[in-house]
């Protein structure tokens, strides 16, 4: 956590995720939210009343003109995000953008360059890095308990009602940009940068959403290390599952991502680890009390504030997030062209 919690935060957007995740997390952490705005002023007013936010602004410009707003949390659709982010940067505000950072690599790079030129911090809300399963995996990796990594898997078989996000359901690129973006970013956090991607995407018969709702992706690290992401958002059975596995020469783990069971209500994450040498009694299990939603949302905002204090880049900086975006775009192109595609050096692609 940052050494001080009183840095004033302004929020752009008063939608469902702000009310269900951002603000409950910030209130729990003790962060100082001083203003909010939304195109629907009544929605902003309701949110302000619910979370005791002292000021409702009539516009983004009004919020950005507030001298006592130091950090802006932009919680809008990605195709509306860039203009607001550029305005915030021009106003000298530090910034937390949402994922996907952008649907365009070039547009994302322009935001990074603008923040660099202005001397402002730019972070992306890749909050899954602070989910308990991911944090526990990273902790054990840092301790060397896995040995040499050999494989990872995100196995996601759930039912997603895309109609809950009408603006999202009509995007040509759907699952990768708006769901697996979490997994790709977490994989980079745990495994580093992949060399190449091979992917295939699919729709479901008679689905209402425009884009892909099933994806099959392999990230290639070496001859001995691969990571697979398998997603299906059409499982109407009573047995969904959302499992993350990590395997190495000395240790293996399996965790459940509780938020995806009966989303958005979810359940606590679980984590099991088996070791040949390191763990007490060679195995342990955990049922976590904190949840991805809302608890993990503390992480990116806390780290952004620490990065301001420490004069460093945020862990999930815009620059770092270009690596996540390159994987997404490489996966789309791999699926379109039916071939393995190198991630490094990717300039641009479309869904």
Helices and strands as residue ranges (DSSP letters): E 8-12, H 16-17, I 18-22, H 23-29, E 32-37, H 41-51, E 55-57, H 60-64, E 71-74, H 78-90, E 94-97, H 105-118, E 122-124, G 127-130, H 132-142, E 149-157, G 162-164, H 166-169, H 175-175, I 176-180, H 181-191, E 196-202, E 214-222, E 225-232, E 241-248, E 251-256, G 258-260, E 270-275, G 280-282, E 283-287, H 297-310, H 318-337, E 341-342
